[in-house]
Amino acid sequence: MLALVLADVGARLSGNEGRIAAVRAEVDRDRASMNAMREEQKHLGTWPFAAAWREWDPNREMEHFQRFAQ
């Protein structure tokens, strides 16, 4: 997550529109993948070690790491 945020900030700082678009596409793909994992969390049922995964939110985690990059 932190790597994605740093890549996004670095691309924006470079001012290179092509790089910004490429990094943004990568961030969007990774977010879609993480959101798909979030949907799969619903199938964990009552597995005893699943509590941490049920509470994990990729969007909230991205916002958390964006604070470090600014």
Residue frames relative to the residue before (quaternion, step in Angstrom):
aa qw qx qy qz dx dy dz
M 1.0000 0.0000 0.0000 0.0000 0.00 0.00 0.00
L 0.6667 0.4978 -0.3068 0.4620 3.54 0.86 -0.94
A 0.6325 0.5369 -0.3338 0.4476 3.60 0.99 -0.79
L 0.6415 0.5188 -0.3263 0.4613 3.59 0.99 -0.76
V 0.6611 0.5035 -0.3042 0.4656 3.55 0.91 -0.90
L 0.6746 0.4899 -0.2999 0.4636 3.58 0.89 -0.90
A 0.6278 0.5190 -0.3380 0.4714 3.60 1.01 -0.73
D 0.6468 0.5210 -0.3143 0.4598 3.58 0.98 -0.83
V 0.6722 0.4828 -0.2941 0.4781 3.58 0.88 -0.93
G 0.6522 0.5230 -0.3136 0.4503 3.59 0.94 -0.86
A 0.6494 0.5085 -0.3153 0.4694 3.57 0.98 -0.82
R 0.6609 0.4980 -0.3158 0.4642 3.58 0.94 -0.84
L 0.6577 0.5101 -0.3105 0.4591 3.58 1.01 -0.77
S 0.6283 0.5483 -0.3400 0.4347 3.59 1.09 -0.64
G 0.3337 -0.7679 0.4828 0.2568 3.56 1.14 -0.60
N 0.5015 0.6423 -0.4248 0.3944 3.60 1.29 0.04
E 0.3732 -0.7743 0.4683 0.2045 3.57 -0.32 1.28
G 0.6334 0.5332 -0.3330 0.4513 3.59 1.02 -0.74
R 0.6670 0.4908 -0.2890 0.4803 3.56 0.98 -0.87
I 0.6213 0.5395 -0.3375 0.4571 3.57 1.00 -0.81
A 0.6723 0.4942 -0.2940 0.4662 3.59 0.90 -0.94
A 0.6574 0.5119 -0.3161 0.4538 3.60 0.95 -0.84
V 0.6742 0.4750 -0.2961 0.4818 3.58 0.91 -0.87
R 0.6310 0.5302 -0.3368 0.4553 3.60 0.96 -0.79
A 0.6382 0.5153 -0.3240 0.4713 3.60 1.01 -0.81
E 0.6424 0.5153 -0.3149 0.4718 3.59 1.01 -0.81
V 0.6452 0.5079 -0.3163 0.4751 3.59 0.94 -0.85
D 0.6604 0.5089 -0.3098 0.4571 3.59 0.92 -0.87
R 0.6429 0.5117 -0.3212 0.4709 3.61 1.00 -0.81
D 0.6797 0.4837 -0.2974 0.4643 3.56 0.89 -0.89
R 0.6348 0.5159 -0.3353 0.4674 3.59 1.01 -0.72
A 0.6336 0.5207 -0.3309 0.4668 3.59 0.99 -0.79
S 0.6426 0.5161 -0.3151 0.4705 3.57 1.01 -0.82
M 0.6721 0.4903 -0.2986 0.4678 3.58 0.92 -0.88
N 0.6452 0.5067 -0.3262 0.4696 3.58 1.02 -0.72
A 0.6050 0.5331 -0.3510 0.4760 3.59 1.12 -0.62
M 0.6278 0.5168 -0.3333 0.4772 3.58 1.03 -0.76
R 0.6167 0.5555 -0.3389 0.4429 3.55 1.05 -0.77
E 0.6380 0.5171 -0.3241 0.4696 3.57 1.03 -0.77
E 0.6584 0.5141 -0.3063 0.4565 3.58 1.02 -0.77
Q 0.5321 0.6349 -0.4073 0.3847 3.58 1.18 -0.44
K 0.5898 0.5998 -0.3615 0.4021 3.56 1.12 -0.63
H 0.6733 0.5002 -0.2893 0.4613 3.57 1.22 -0.47
L 0.4666 0.6993 -0.4355 0.3220 3.58 1.23 0.06
G 0.2799 -0.8043 0.4874 0.1926 3.55 1.21 -0.37
T 0.7535 -0.3664 0.2907 0.4621 3.52 -0.97 -0.89
W 0.2076 0.7853 -0.5521 0.1880 3.57 1.17 0.43
P 0.5002 -0.7262 0.3731 0.2884 3.64 -0.59 1.08
F 0.7421 0.3911 -0.2406 0.4883 3.62 1.04 -0.56
A 0.4853 0.7043 -0.4010 0.3282 3.57 1.26 0.20
A 0.4424 0.7312 -0.4475 0.2633 3.61 1.18 -0.29
A 0.6730 0.4910 -0.3104 0.4578 3.59 0.86 -0.88
W 0.6657 0.4937 -0.3116 0.4647 3.60 0.99 -0.73
R 0.6192 0.5457 -0.3547 0.4394 3.60 1.05 -0.66
E 0.7134 0.4566 -0.2486 0.4699 3.59 1.06 -0.74
W 0.5330 0.6550 -0.4001 0.3561 3.63 1.22 -0.36
D 0.0305 -0.7836 0.6202 -0.0193 3.56 -0.88 1.00
P 0.3634 -0.7704 0.4746 0.2216 3.62 -0.38 1.17
N 0.6346 0.5334 -0.3418 0.4425 3.59 1.01 -0.68
R 0.6549 0.4974 -0.3065 0.4794 3.56 0.99 -0.82
E 0.6419 0.5217 -0.3218 0.4606 3.58 1.06 -0.74
M 0.6225 0.5234 -0.3384 0.4733 3.61 1.02 -0.74
E 0.6513 0.5077 -0.3150 0.4679 3.59 0.93 -0.85
H 0.6159 0.5498 -0.3374 0.4524 3.57 1.04 -0.77
F 0.7256 0.4359 -0.2525 0.4687 3.60 0.79 -0.98
Q 0.5604 0.5947 -0.4001 0.4150 3.61 1.13 -0.42
R 0.5878 0.5782 -0.3647 0.4326 3.59 1.14 -0.57
F 0.6534 0.5198 -0.3126 0.4529 3.61 1.06 -0.69
A 0.7132 0.4821 -0.2454 0.4458 3.55 1.09 -0.71
Q 0.6730 0.5159 -0.3053 0.4333 3.59 1.18 -0.15
